[in-house]
Amino acid sequence: MPAIRLDDLTLGYDRHPAVHHLSGEIAAGSLTAIVGPNGAGKSTLLKGIAGALAPLDGHLTLARGKRLAYLPQSAELDRSFPIHVYDLVAMGLWGKAGIFGRIGFGAKTRIEEAIAAVGLTGFERRPIANLSGGQMQRALFARLLLQDADIILLDEPFTAIDARTTADLLALVQRWHGEARTVVAVLHDIETVRRAFPETLLLAREAVAWGTTDDVLTPENQLRARRMVEAFDSHAPACNRDAA
């Protein structure tokens, strides 16, 4: 049973397709990168998998009984909200305790361990508005640790953060992979993809190639993806494979 199955899936906004006719499977326990040019529909696909965007057509199926966690792009997060690092991380337990659930001693220990795991010990009472981009991303990864999800979706998790933070957070991704969790990440840095992600989906509104990273990220495939995105009619009135 795959963790995620896509059957002729079309996603978009106001009936305009952003991703169309996408079929394939993401195996349970796999580590998959989604790459492609700007405007390729990468974030749209992740939103669809997360359930934040309903399909226009086709089907999307998640393995039954599997918990899912989704980290959107940092630009989509409101950092003006008056909350401290500790409370932000503690939100990772909401799925089990509920919004108004009490945090017992065991939960407090888990929160502290998650904060330590991302290198933020001492920042517990720091308002998130005062964090650097890298520190904020570390806090969000700590929250993901507490969510204890089977399927983890990451949208550009390493964008605009320093190299050390990227390395530390990538080590967490590798840890999740070692724990047989399914991790899917939208990425721009092709070298990171080649080095750390065994599976890749090259997207250009539809799949250009999908499989092992070395087979997918050929110069020919990447050139084809750029040309497909440039030729795509974003004002197409209905989903039509010939629109690209």
N, C-alpha and C positions, 0 to 999 in steps of 0.2 A: 504494500500500500504506500504510494508516494505521500510525502507531507503536503504537497500542493499539486493540484492538477488543473490545467487550463484546457478548455475545450472550445475552440473557435471563439475565443474571448475577444470582445470589443468593448473598450472603455472610452469615455469622452465626456464632453460638456455641452449641454444644450443640443444634443443629437449630433454634434460634430465629433467625429472619431479622433482620438489622440493615440490610441493603440488599437489595432484591429486584426482580426482573424489570427489570434495567437493560440497555438496549441502546443502542449508539452507537459512534462512532469518534472518536479523538483523532488529528488529522492530524500527520504527521511535521513537526517544526520549529515546531509551534504553541506558544502560551503560554496555558495554561488555568488558571483558578481554579475551585476547588470550594468552594461556599459553601452555607450553610443553617443552620437553628437548631441549638442544642445537642441532641444526640441524633439528628441527621439521618443518621448513618452515614458521615460524611465521612472520618474516620480509618480506619474499617473498609474503605472502598473503596480507600484508598491502600495499606493493608496487603495487600489482595487483589491489587492491581496489582503490588506489590513481591514477591509470592510468599510472604509471611509468613502468609497465611491462605488455605486451600484453599476453592474454591467449594462451596457446598451444592448448587448446580444451575447450569445454564447453562455458558457458556464465556468465557474470557478469553484473548486472543491478543496476544502482543507481536510486533512485526516481527522477522523472523529475523535473527540476527547482530548485533542492537543491544545495546549494553551499558547496564545500568540501575544507577542510584545512588539510594539512598533515605535521606532524613534524617527520622527520627521526631521526635515532640514532645520538647522538652527534658526534660520530666518523666519520660520513659522512660529517660533516660541516667543511668548511675551515675558521678557525679563524684567519688566517694571513691576510685576506682581510682588507685593511685600511678603516674601517668604525666605527662610534661611535654608542653607544647604541641608541640614539635618531633616527638616520637614519635607523638602523636595525629594530626598532619597527615600524617606519613609513612605511616600506615596506608592512605592513599589509593592507595599503590602496591602494596599486597598482591596485588591482582588480577593484576598483571603479574609481580611478583617472588616471590610466595608469602610465607607468614609468616616462613620462615627464609631468604628471599633476601637477598643482600647489597646494601647501598645503595652504589652507586658514585658517582664524582664527578658524573656527569651527573644522577643522581637527587638528590643533595644540592643541586645547583643548582636543580632544579625545586622541591624542598621549600622552599628559601629564597625563591624567587620567589613561590610560593603564599602563604607567610606574609606577604611584603611586600604582595601584592595585596589582602589583607584588613586591612592596617594593623596587623600584630602584630609587626613587626620589633622585636627587643629583648625579646620575651616567650618566646623559644624554650625557655629552661630553667625557665619558670614552671610549677609544678604546676597541673593543670587544676582542682584543688579550690580554688585561690586566685584563679580568674578570676571576674570579674563575669559576669552573664548575657549581656551583649552581647559581651564578649570570648570567651566560650565559643562563642557562635554564629559569631563570625568564624573561630575555629579550625576549626569543623566545616565551614564553607563552603570554607576552604582545603583541607581533606581532599577535599571534593567536586571542587574544581578538579583535584586530582591523579588522581581516579578517571577523569576524561576520558570521562564517560558520554554516550551518545546520548540517553538518557531519564533525566530528573532529577525525582524525586518529593520534595516538601517538605511536611512536615506542620506547619502553623502556624509558619513560620520566623521571623516578626517579632513573636511574642507576648512581652510582658514585656521588651523591649529598648528602648534609648533611640532617639530620632528620628534622630540622626546615624548610628548603626549600621544602622538600618532603611534609610536612604537609601543607604548604602554597599553593603549586601547586595542591595538591590533593583537597584542598578546592575550587579551581577554577574549577576543574573537576566536583565536586559536584554542583557547581553553574551552570555550563553548563547543567548538567543533570536536575537541577531544572527548567531550561529554556526550557526544552523539546528538547534540541539538542541531536543528536545521537553521542555518544562518544565510540570509539573502541580503546583499548590500548593493546599493547604487554607488558607483565609484567613478571618478574621473582619471585618477592616476593609474595609467596602464601598467607601469612598472610594479606598483603595489599589487595589482591584479595578477600579473604574471608570477610574482614571488609568493603570494599567500593564498590565492583562490584557485582551487583545482578545476572548478566548473565556471563557465561564463555564458551568459546570454548577451549577444550583440544585437541591440534593438535599434530600429529605425522606423518607428511606428508599427512595424511588424518585425518578426524575427528575421535577421540576416543570417545568423548562425547560432547554434546552441549546442554545447557539448564541452569537451575538455578544452581548457583555456588555450593551450598551444595550437590546437586545431582551429579554434574560433578566431583568434586575434592575428590573422594573417593580414599583410598589407592590402591584399585584394579585397578581403571582407570589409576592412575599415574604410577603404575608398568607396566601396559600394554603399555602405551605410551613410556616408556623408552625402553622396549623390541622391540617395532615396529621400533623405530628410529635406534636402534643398528642393526636390521636385514635388514634395507632398503639398496638396491643396488643403490648407487648414480651414477653408471655408466650404468644404464639401458638404452638401446638404444632408447626406445620409451615408452610412457606412458602405463603402464600395472598394473592393480590393484593387480595382483598376485605377482608383483615384491617385495612387502613388506613382 
